[in-house]
Amino acid sequence: MSTQLRREFNVRAYGAVGDGTTDDSTEIQAAIDAAEIAGGTVYFPPSANEYMANGLVVNSDFVTLRGEGRTSILKQNANGVMLVLQADHLEVEGLVFDGDNTVRTLSTTLSVEAANFVSIHDCRFLRAVDTHIRVNHSANVGVTELRIFDNTFDDAENSGVRINDPGTGSHSHIWIEHNTFLQSNTNAGGGHGAVFAHSVTDVTKIKYVWVRDNHIAHDAAGDGVAVGFDSGTYIWITDNLIEGRNATSGEGIAITAQHVTITGNNVFGFVATGILIWYDNPATFPVEHILIAHNRCWSNEHGIALRWAHDSAVIANTVVMHNTCFDDTGLNTQNFGVQINQAGGITADTYDNCVIVWNNLEDNGSAALSLGVNAGHGGLLVANNITGFGTSTIVESQAFEFGASLTLGREYGIVNINASSAFTITLPDSTDFNGKSYLIRRDGTEVVTINAGGSDTFSDGDTTKTLDSDSAAIGIFSIGDTEWKIVGTEGTVGGS
């Protein structure tokens, strides 16, 4: 078998001419068929012009398609799919695929279907009418162990790599690494991007996907994202450089999935959010177990956003930590470093184990951190973030933007809050807070005490009583020109 695998089937030996005019589809398919019988490599020798082809299919195992880089070009000459990979242990390397979107319509360059152990590497994909590489099911059989690496994708009207719904099957263990994506989603349609995954049936049908160490220059003139998963479980998006270079809409990373790790990415220049988590209906598309850490987001509309997108949605089991979000003069104005808000018309406002800690949120246009609705209901910890304001006074612009009220729950802590008008702070009446209280300090000397079940409304000019100077401040907010500090009498937020 090893000798057979090394056999080479030159497409010219089967009649392909590669003159940029003649349809070579039949001749190339003949070479593929021969390689499928004997096992081996279909070889595309260098040519001064393109091999014109469409409708090629590999449906037997242990076949390689190989070219010599820029001089081995397959150009699509009809609508449809240029190449379908529908077998196991397949490899495509060193080829240029030209979708010729100047004359084609409704076409895909390469489709991987019901296949296992497939590698696509060191190729160049140009001018796709729809998508460069599409991951599909065939008869509800999905794709597993697919590796897409060291390729260049340039000019896709929709997506660079799109993982489609797997039917009743599943797609798993897909690596998309060390690629360059240029001008994805030039058709400016929603639901597409340089890398995009979509499942309409079940959030768990697309699983174990790595998007790592890619360079993505997003140039879309409309909706769409650079990296998007509107379903999936166990997703890693790490160490990518993601530019909203000429984009006029869309996000850098947009996720509706679970068990997601987003780390080490540089995301900048997007008119919408750098990293967006879209919390959908938990009954059908639960979004939870999200880690966003060690990313740099600058000059987007917002750096990182957590958004309720369904009336039953819960921002659950989400950690945002050790990120740097800032506004860089000369690019887009980044309003907020981290924002939590509701999509239009949504009333959900519930948290469950959401943590925002140790982020550097200096130098954003409007505020370091923004909560557009009540921060109540417990389950949210915001602490130890760097907001760029001094330890004794709040100056320049808002440090933290709030809605009309704030409930201090067992797991809730606040650092650097600014309110433009009076608002109410409430401590829940529950066994967790029996015998506990919060002290609200103004200018280090004046304070109000809130006991379990109590609340108080604060406005500029309020004074009450003196606070023990040994109490450690856990938060700061201001009303007008007056600075306040929140401290816990038990030394920890909510006590325990």
C-alpha positions as CSV (number, residue, x, y, z in Angstrom):
1,M,0.0,0.0,0.0
2,S,2.8,2.5,0.8
3,T,4.2,2.1,-2.8
4,Q,0.7,2.7,-4.2
5,L,0.2,5.8,-2.1
6,R,3.3,7.3,-3.7
7,R,2.1,6.8,-7.3
8,E,1.6,10.0,-9.3
9,F,-1.1,10.7,-11.8
10,N,-0.2,13.7,-13.9
11,V,-3.4,15.4,-15.2
12,R,-1.6,16.2,-18.5
13,A,-1.2,12.5,-19.1
14,Y,-4.9,12.2,-19.1
15,G,-5.4,15.0,-21.6
16,A,-5.7,18.2,-19.5
17,V,-4.1,21.1,-21.4
18,G,-4.2,24.0,-18.9
19,D,-4.5,26.7,-21.6
20,G,-7.0,28.9,-19.7
21,T,-9.7,28.2,-22.3
22,T,-10.3,24.5,-22.8
23,D,-12.6,22.7,-20.3
24,D,-10.3,20.2,-18.5
25,S,-12.9,18.8,-16.2
26,T,-13.3,15.4,-17.8
27,E,-9.5,14.9,-18.1
28,I,-8.8,15.9,-14.5
29,Q,-11.6,13.7,-13.2
30,A,-10.1,10.8,-15.2
31,A,-6.8,11.3,-13.3
32,I,-8.7,11.4,-10.0
33,D,-10.5,8.2,-10.8
34,A,-7.3,6.5,-11.6
35,A,-5.7,7.7,-8.3
36,E,-8.8,6.4,-6.4
37,I,-8.4,2.9,-7.9
38,A,-4.6,2.6,-7.3
39,G,-4.1,5.1,-4.5
40,G,-1.8,8.0,-5.1
41,T,-1.3,11.7,-6.0
42,V,-3.1,13.7,-8.7
43,Y,-0.4,16.1,-9.9
44,F,-1.1,19.4,-11.5
45,P,2.2,20.5,-13.2
46,P,3.1,24.1,-13.6
47,S,1.2,25.8,-16.5
48,A,1.4,29.3,-18.0
49,N,-2.4,29.4,-17.9
50,E,-5.2,27.9,-15.8
51,Y,-6.7,24.5,-15.8
52,M,-10.4,25.2,-16.4
53,A,-12.7,22.9,-14.5
54,N,-15.8,22.4,-12.4
55,G,-17.7,19.5,-10.8
56,L,-14.7,17.5,-9.7
57,V,-15.3,14.8,-7.0
58,V,-13.0,12.7,-4.9
59,N,-14.9,9.9,-3.2
60,S,-12.3,7.3,-2.5
61,D,-9.8,7.2,0.4
62,F,-6.1,8.0,0.4
63,V,-5.9,10.5,-2.5
64,T,-3.8,13.6,-2.7
65,L,-4.2,16.5,-5.0
66,R,-1.0,18.4,-5.4
67,G,0.3,21.4,-7.4
68,E,3.3,23.7,-7.5
69,G,1.8,26.8,-5.9
70,R,1.2,29.9,-8.0
71,T,1.8,28.1,-11.3
72,S,-0.8,25.4,-10.7
73,I,-4.2,27.1,-11.0
74,L,-7.6,25.6,-11.2
75,K,-10.1,28.1,-12.5
76,Q,-13.9,27.5,-12.1
77,N,-15.6,27.6,-15.5
78,A,-19.3,26.9,-14.5
79,N,-21.6,27.5,-11.6
80,G,-21.8,25.0,-8.8
81,V,-19.0,23.5,-6.8
82,M,-15.5,23.2,-8.3
83,L,-14.2,20.4,-6.1
84,V,-16.0,18.0,-3.6
85,L,-14.0,15.9,-1.1
86,Q,-16.2,13.1,0.1
87,A,-13.9,10.4,1.5
88,D,-11.3,9.8,4.2
89,H,-7.6,10.5,4.4
90,L,-7.5,13.1,1.7
91,E,-5.0,15.9,1.1
92,V,-5.0,19.0,-1.0
93,E,-1.7,21.0,-1.2
94,G,0.1,23.6,-3.3
95,L,-2.9,24.6,-5.6
96,V,-4.5,27.9,-6.5
97,F,-8.3,27.9,-6.8
98,D,-9.8,30.7,-8.7
99,G,-13.6,31.0,-8.3
100,D,-13.8,33.7,-11.0
101,N,-16.5,35.7,-9.4
102,T,-16.5,38.2,-12.2
103,V,-18.7,35.8,-14.3
104,R,-19.8,33.0,-11.9
105,T,-23.0,33.0,-9.7
106,L,-24.0,30.8,-6.8
107,S,-20.7,28.9,-6.7
108,T,-18.5,27.4,-4.1
109,T,-14.8,26.5,-4.6
110,L,-14.3,23.5,-2.4
111,S,-16.8,21.4,-0.4
112,V,-15.8,18.9,2.3
113,E,-18.7,16.4,2.9
114,A,-19.0,13.3,5.0
115,A,-15.2,13.1,5.2
116,N,-12.7,12.2,7.9
117,F,-9.0,13.0,8.2
118,V,-8.7,15.7,5.5
119,S,-5.9,18.2,5.2
120,I,-6.0,21.4,3.0
121,H,-2.8,23.4,3.2
122,D,-0.4,25.7,1.3
123,C,-3.1,26.7,-1.2
124,R,-4.4,30.0,-2.4
125,F,-8.2,30.6,-2.8
126,L,-9.3,33.5,-5.0
127,R,-12.5,35.3,-6.0
128,A,-15.2,33.0,-4.6
129,V,-18.8,33.9,-5.6
130,D,-20.1,32.2,-2.4
131,T,-17.6,30.5,-0.1
132,H,-14.0,29.2,-0.6
133,I,-14.3,26.1,1.6
134,R,-17.6,24.8,2.8
135,V,-18.0,22.1,5.4
136,N,-21.2,20.1,4.7
137,H,-22.9,16.9,5.6
138,S,-23.9,14.2,3.0
139,A,-26.9,12.1,4.0
140,N,-26.6,13.5,7.5
141,V,-23.0,12.3,7.9
142,G,-20.7,15.2,8.9
143,V,-17.0,15.9,8.8
144,T,-14.4,15.0,11.5
145,E,-10.7,15.6,11.7
146,L,-10.4,18.4,9.2
147,R,-7.2,20.6,9.1
148,I,-7.1,23.8,7.1
149,F,-3.7,25.5,7.6
150,D,-1.2,27.7,5.9
151,N,-3.6,28.9,3.2
152,T,-4.4,32.3,1.8
153,F,-8.1,33.2,1.2
154,D,-8.6,36.4,-0.9
155,D,-12.0,37.9,-2.0
156,A,-14.9,35.8,-0.9
157,E,-18.3,37.3,-1.5
158,N,-19.6,35.4,1.5
159,S,-17.3,33.3,3.7
160,G,-13.7,32.1,3.6
161,V,-14.4,28.9,5.6
162,R,-18.0,28.2,6.5
163,I,-19.1,25.2,8.6
164,N,-22.7,24.5,7.7
165,D,-25.5,22.7,9.6
166,P,-24.6,19.0,9.8
167,G,-28.2,17.8,9.6
168,T,-28.8,15.0,12.1
169,G,-25.1,14.3,12.2
170,S,-22.3,16.4,13.6
171,H,-19.0,18.1,12.6
172,S,-16.1,17.8,15.0
173,H,-12.4,18.3,15.5
174,I,-11.8,21.0,12.9
175,W,-8.6,23.0,13.0
176,I,-8.3,26.4,11.1
177,E,-4.8,27.6,11.7
178,H,-2.0,29.9,10.3
179,N,-4.2,31.1,7.4
180,T,-4.5,34.6,5.9
181,F,-8.0,35.9,5.1
182,L,-8.4,39.0,3.0
183,Q,-11.6,40.6,1.8
184,S,-14.1,38.1,3.2
185,N,-17.8,38.8,2.9
186,T,-17.5,41.4,0.2
187,N,-21.2,40.8,-0.6
188,A,-21.9,42.5,2.8
189,G,-24.5,39.9,3.9
190,G,-25.2,38.9,7.5
191,G,-24.4,35.4,8.6
192,H,-21.0,35.2,6.9
193,G,-17.4,36.0,7.7
194,A,-13.8,34.9,7.2
195,V,-14.7,31.9,9.4
196,F,-18.3,31.2,10.2
197,A,-20.2,28.3,11.7
198,H,-24.0,27.9,11.5
199,S,-26.3,25.2,12.8
200,V,-30.1,25.6,12.9
201,T,-30.8,22.4,14.8
202,D,-28.6,22.1,17.9
203,V,-25.9,24.1,19.5
204,T,-23.9,20.9,20.1
205,K,-23.8,19.7,16.5
206,I,-20.6,21.6,15.7
207,K,-18.0,20.8,18.3
208,Y,-14.3,20.9,19.0
209,V,-13.2,23.7,16.6
210,W,-9.9,25.6,16.8
211,V,-9.5,28.9,15.1
212,R,-5.9,29.8,15.9
213,D,-3.1,32.1,14.8
214,N,-4.8,33.4,11.7
215,H,-4.5,36.9,10.1
216,I,-7.9,38.2,9.2
217,A,-8.3,41.5,7.4
218,H,-12.1,42.1,7.3
219,D,-13.1,44.4,4.5
220,A,-16.9,43.9,4.4
221,A,-18.9,47.0,3.6
222,G,-22.0,45.7,5.4
223,D,-23.2,43.1,7.9
224,G,-21.2,40.0,8.8
225,V,-18.3,39.3,11.1
226,A,-14.6,38.2,10.9
227,V,-15.1,35.1,13.1
228,G,-18.6,34.0,13.9
229,F,-20.2,31.0,15.6
230,D,-24.0,31.1,15.8
231,S,-23.8,27.6,17.3
232,G,-21.2,25.2,18.6
233,T,-19.7,23.7,21.7
234,Y,-16.0,23.5,22.8
235,I,-14.7,26.3,20.5
236,W,-11.2,27.9,20.8
237,I,-10.5,31.2,19.2
238,T,-6.9,32.1,20.1
239,D,-4.0,34.2,19.0
240,N,-5.5,35.7,15.9
241,L,-4.9,39.1,14.4
242,I,-8.3,40.4,13.4
243,E,-8.5,43.8,11.6
244,G,-11.6,45.7,10.6
245,R,-9.5,47.3,8.0
246,N,-12.1,48.8,5.7
247,A,-15.3,47.3,7.3
248,T,-18.2,49.6,7.7
249,S,-20.2,47.2,9.9
250,G,-19.9,43.9,11.7
251,E,-18.0,42.5,14.6
252,G,-14.5,41.1,15.0
253,I,-15.6,38.0,16.9
254,A,-19.3,37.2,17.4
255,I,-20.4,34.1,19.4
256,T,-23.6,32.3,20.2
257,A,-22.1,29.0,21.5
258,Q,-21.1,27.3,24.7
259,H,-17.8,26.2,26.2
260,V,-15.9,28.9,24.3
261,T,-12.4,30.1,24.9
262,I,-11.4,33.4,23.4
263,T,-7.8,34.3,24.3
264,G,-4.8,36.1,23.0
265,N,-6.5,37.8,20.1
266,N,-5.8,41.3,18.8
267,V,-9.1,42.8,17.5
268,F,-9.3,46.4,16.2
269,G,-10.9,48.8,13.7
270,F,-14.5,47.4,13.7
271,V,-17.4,49.8,13.5
272,A,-19.3,47.3,15.7
273,T,-18.0,45.4,18.7
274,G,-14.5,43.8,18.9
275,I,-15.7,40.7,20.7
276,L,-19.5,40.1,21.1
277,I,-21.2,37.3,23.1
278,W,-24.8,37.0,22.0
279,Y,-26.9,35.3,24.7
280,D,-29.9,33.5,23.0
281,N,-32.8,31.4,24.2
282,P,-31.3,29.0,26.8
283,A,-33.9,26.4,26.0
284,T,-32.6,26.0,22.4
285,F,-29.2,27.7,22.2
286,P,-27.7,27.9,25.6
287,V,-24.7,30.2,25.8
288,E,-22.5,29.6,28.8
289,H,-19.1,28.7,30.0
290,I,-17.4,31.5,28.1
291,L,-13.8,32.6,28.9
292,I,-12.6,35.9,27.4
293,A,-9.0,36.5,28.5
294,H,-5.8,38.2,27.5
295,N,-7.2,39.8,24.4
296,R,-6.5,43.4,23.1
297,C,-9.4,45.2,21.6
298,W,-9.0,48.8,20.4
299,S,-10.8,51.3,18.2
300,N,-13.9,49.3,17.8
301,E,-17.4,50.6,18.6
302,H,-17.0,48.7,21.9
303,G,-14.1,46.5,23.0
304,I,-16.0,43.5,24.5
305,A,-19.8,43.3,24.8
306,L,-22.1,40.8,26.6
307,R,-25.6,41.1,25.2
308,W,-29.0,39.6,26.1
309,A,-30.6,38.6,22.8
310,H,-33.7,36.8,24.1
311,D,-36.2,37.6,26.8
312,S,-35.3,34.3,28.6
313,A,-31.5,34.8,28.2
314,V,-29.1,34.7,31.1
315,I,-25.5,35.9,31.0
316,A,-24.2,32.8,32.7
317,N,-20.9,31.3,33.6
318,T,-18.9,34.0,31.8
319,V,-15.4,35.2,32.8
320,V,-13.9,38.4,31.3
321,M,-10.4,38.9,32.7
322,H,-7.0,40.3,31.9
323,N,-8.1,42.0,28.7
324,T,-6.9,45.4,27.4
325,C,-9.5,47.6,25.7
326,F,-8.8,51.1,24.7
327,D,-9.4,53.8,22.1
328,D,-6.6,54.6,19.7
329,T,-6.7,58.1,18.3
330,G,-6.9,58.0,14.5
331,L,-9.1,54.9,14.1
332,N,-12.8,54.4,15.2
333,T,-13.8,55.9,18.6
334,Q,-14.2,53.0,21.0
335,N,-17.0,54.0,23.4
336,F,-16.8,51.4,26.1
337,G,-14.1,49.0,27.1
338,V,-16.6,46.4,28.3
339,Q,-20.4,46.8,27.8
340,I,-23.3,44.7,29.0
341,N,-26.7,45.5,27.4
342,Q,-29.8,44.2,25.8
343,A,-30.6,43.8,22.1
344,G,-33.4,45.9,20.9
345,G,-36.8,45.1,22.5
346,I,-35.3,42.5,24.9
347,T,-36.2,42.7,28.6
348,A,-33.9,40.0,30.0
349,D,-31.4,41.3,32.7
350,T,-30.3,38.2,34.6
351,Y,-26.8,37.2,35.5
352,D,-25.5,33.8,36.8
353,N,-21.8,33.6,37.7
354,C,-20.6,36.4,35.5
355,V,-17.1,37.8,36.4
356,I,-15.4,40.9,35.0
357,V,-12.0,41.3,36.7
358,W,-8.5,42.5,36.2
359,N,-9.1,44.2,32.9
360,N,-7.2,47.3,31.7
361,L,-10.0,49.6,30.4
362,E,-8.2,52.9,30.2
363,D,-8.8,55.5,27.6
364,N,-12.2,54.6,26.2
365,G,-14.3,57.4,24.7
366,S,-17.4,57.2,27.0
367,A,-16.7,54.8,29.9
368,A,-14.4,52.0,30.9
369,L,-17.4,49.8,31.8
370,S,-21.1,50.2,30.9
371,L,-24.2,48.5,32.3
372,G,-27.2,49.7,30.3
373,V,-29.7,48.0,32.7
374,N,-30.0,47.3,36.3
375,A,-27.0,45.5,37.6
376,G,-29.1,43.7,40.1
377,H,-30.2,40.1,40.6
378,G,-26.9,38.9,41.9
379,G,-24.5,36.7,40.0
380,L,-22.2,39.4,38.7
381,L,-18.8,40.3,40.1
382,V,-16.9,43.4,38.7
383,A,-13.7,44.1,40.5
384,N,-10.1,45.2,40.3
385,N,-10.3,46.7,36.8
386,I,-8.0,49.5,35.8
387,T,-10.0,52.4,34.5
388,G,-7.4,55.1,34.2
389,F,-8.7,57.3,37.1
390,G,-6.8,58.3,40.2
391,T,-7.2,56.7,43.5
392,S,-8.6,59.7,45.3
393,T,-10.6,61.5,42.6
394,I,-12.6,60.8,39.5
395,V,-11.8,63.2,36.7
396,E,-12.0,63.5,32.9
397,S,-14.9,61.2,31.9
398,Q,-17.1,58.5,33.3
399,A,-15.5,55.5,34.8
400,F,-18.6,53.3,34.8
401,E,-22.0,53.9,33.3
402,F,-25.1,52.5,35.0
403,G,-28.8,52.3,34.7
404,A,-31.1,53.7,37.4
405,S,-30.4,51.3,40.2
406,L,-27.9,48.8,41.5
407,T,-28.5,45.7,43.7
408,L,-25.6,44.5,45.7
409,G,-25.8,40.7,45.6
410,R,-23.8,38.0,47.3
411,E,-21.4,37.8,44.4
412,Y,-21.5,41.4,43.3
413,G,-18.6,43.9,43.6
414,I,-18.2,47.2,41.9
415,V,-15.1,49.3,41.1
416,N,-15.2,52.8,39.7
417,I,-18.8,53.7,39.1
418,N,-20.0,57.0,37.8
419,A,-23.7,58.0,37.8
420,S,-24.9,61.2,36.2
421,S,-27.9,61.5,38.5
422,A,-29.3,60.1,41.7
423,F,-29.8,56.4,41.9
424,T,-30.7,53.7,44.4
425,I,-28.5,51.0,45.9
426,T,-30.2,48.0,47.4
427,L,-28.9,45.2,49.6
428,P,-31.1,42.0,49.2
429,D,-33.0,40.7,52.3
430,S,-31.9,37.1,52.5
431,T,-30.1,34.7,54.8
432,D,-26.9,35.4,52.9
433,F,-26.9,38.9,54.4
434,N,-28.2,38.4,57.9
435,G,-26.1,40.6,60.2
436,K,-24.3,42.1,57.2
437,S,-24.3,45.6,55.9
438,Y,-22.6,47.9,53.3
439,L,-21.1,51.2,54.2
440,I,-21.3,53.9,51.5
441,R,-18.5,56.4,52.0
442,R,-18.3,59.9,50.6
443,D,-14.9,61.7,50.3
444,G,-13.5,59.3,52.9
445,T,-15.4,60.8,55.9
446,E,-19.2,60.7,55.3
447,V,-21.1,57.4,55.1
448,V,-24.4,55.7,54.9
449,T,-25.1,52.2,56.2
450,I,-27.4,49.8,54.3
451,N,-28.5,46.8,56.3
452,A,-29.9,43.5,54.8
453,G,-33.2,44.3,53.0
454,G,-32.5,48.0,53.1
455,S,-31.9,50.6,50.4
456,D,-31.0,54.2,50.0
457,T,-31.1,56.8,47.3
458,F,-28.0,58.9,46.7
459,S,-27.7,62.4,45.3
460,D,-25.1,65.1,45.2
461,G,-24.9,66.8,48.6
462,D,-26.0,63.9,50.8
463,T,-24.2,63.5,54.1
464,T,-24.7,61.1,56.9
465,K,-22.1,59.9,59.4
466,T,-18.3,59.2,59.7
467,L,-16.8,55.9,58.6
468,D,-14.0,54.1,60.3
469,S,-10.9,55.0,58.2
470,D,-9.6,51.4,58.5
471,S,-12.3,50.1,56.2
472,A,-11.0,49.2,52.8
473,A,-12.8,50.6,49.8
474,I,-14.1,48.1,47.3
475,G,-15.6,50.5,44.9
476,I,-15.9,54.2,43.8
477,F,-18.7,56.1,42.2
478,S,-19.5,59.8,41.7
479,I,-22.6,61.9,41.5
480,G,-21.9,65.3,40.0
481,D,-18.6,66.4,41.5
482,T,-18.9,64.2,44.6
483,E,-16.9,61.0,44.9
484,W,-18.3,58.1,46.9
485,K,-16.8,54.8,47.8
486,I,-18.5,51.4,48.5
487,V,-16.9,49.3,51.3
488,G,-18.0,46.0,52.8
489,T,-18.0,45.7,56.6
490,E,-17.1,42.0,56.4
491,G,-14.1,42.7,54.1
492,T,-15.6,40.8,51.2
493,V,-18.4,41.7,48.8
494,G,-21.7,40.4,50.3
495,G,-19.9,38.7,53.1
496,S,-19.9,34.9,53.6
